[in-house]
């Protein structure tokens, strides 16, 4: 069973229509998001820097370090997300080492890409 399979049944599931803002740069963070269905665009200074599809994760940096959101995220298509708060995040990390590794990979890849710009 994949992490996505486990998170499909998350009680905090949120739906966004195409073009709707999930969060904006500078917003406070209380959760990260896993894309259950659809596609989300991550924007910095109005430019799309990444497209996140089903199974992808975003919003993890602000949840981990407690800082405001570093980017804006828009629904590129109709979107269904699992919202993972800090308590649930810590439980997932302790119960599913693959989830922790996935979070580290996502964050590392994003930081590397930012360094290339």
N, C-alpha and C positions, 0 to 999 in steps of 0.2 A: 504494500500500500504506500503510495507516494504522499508527500507532505500536502500536495494539493488535494488529494482524496480526503485526507483528514480534515483539512480546513474548509472543504465545501459545506460541511455541516455546522460551521461556526455560528453561534447564536447572534453575534453582532455582524450581520450582513447588511451592506448598504448598496443602494442602487442609484446610479447617476445617468441622466440622459446625455446623449451626444452633445458636446460643447459645454457641458456644465463643469464648474470648477470644483474639484475635490478639496483642495486647499491652496492657499496662496503663500508666496514667499513672505517670511516674517511672522506667519501664524504660529501660535503655541501648538505644541504637539502632545497628544495623549495616546497615540497609537501609530502603528505602521499598518500598511495595507497589502494584502495579497490579492491579485487579480484572479477572480473565479471565472468570470466570463467577460469578454470584450478586450478593449485596448485603451491604455491611458498614455498621454503624452506628458513628459516632464519638460518644463520650460525654464530657462534662465534668461533673464533680460529679454523676454518675448520670443526667444528662439527655441525650437524643439531640440533638446540635446539627447533625448532618449525616448524610445517607444517601448512600453511595457505591456506584454501580452499575457494571456492566460498562464497562470503558474508563477508569474513574475511578482516581484516585491518592490515596494517603494515606501518612503517615509521612515525608514529604519534609522537613519542617522540622527534625526531629531529626537526620536524615542530613546535612543541609546545615550546621547550626550545631554539631553534636556535643553538644548538650544532651540531657538525658533526655526521654523522650516526654512531650508536653504534654496527651495525652488517652488514653482507653481506647478500643479498637476491638473490637467484637463482631461475629461472623457473624450477620447478620439472617436469612440463608438459608444453605443449604449453599454453600460458597464455595471458589473456586480462585483463588489469587493468584500473580503472578509477583513474586518477591523480587529487588530490584535493589540490590546492594551499591555501595559508593562507587566502586570501580574501574569497574564496569559503567556506573554512572550517568555518570561523567565521559566514558566512551567514547560513550554515547548522546548526551550533550549536544554533543560535538564532531562526531559523524557526522550527527545529526538535529536541525537547528536548531528544527524544529517541536516536538520533545520538550522542549527547553530552554524554549521559549515556553509550552508547556502547563504546565510546572512553575511558572513565574513566575505564570501566571494563577491556578492553583490556590492557591498560597500567598497571593497578593494578595487573592483573593476571601475566603479564610478569615480573614485579618487584618482586612479590612473588616467582615465579619460580627461578629467578636469586639468590634470597636469600637462596634458598634451596641447591644451588650448592657449 
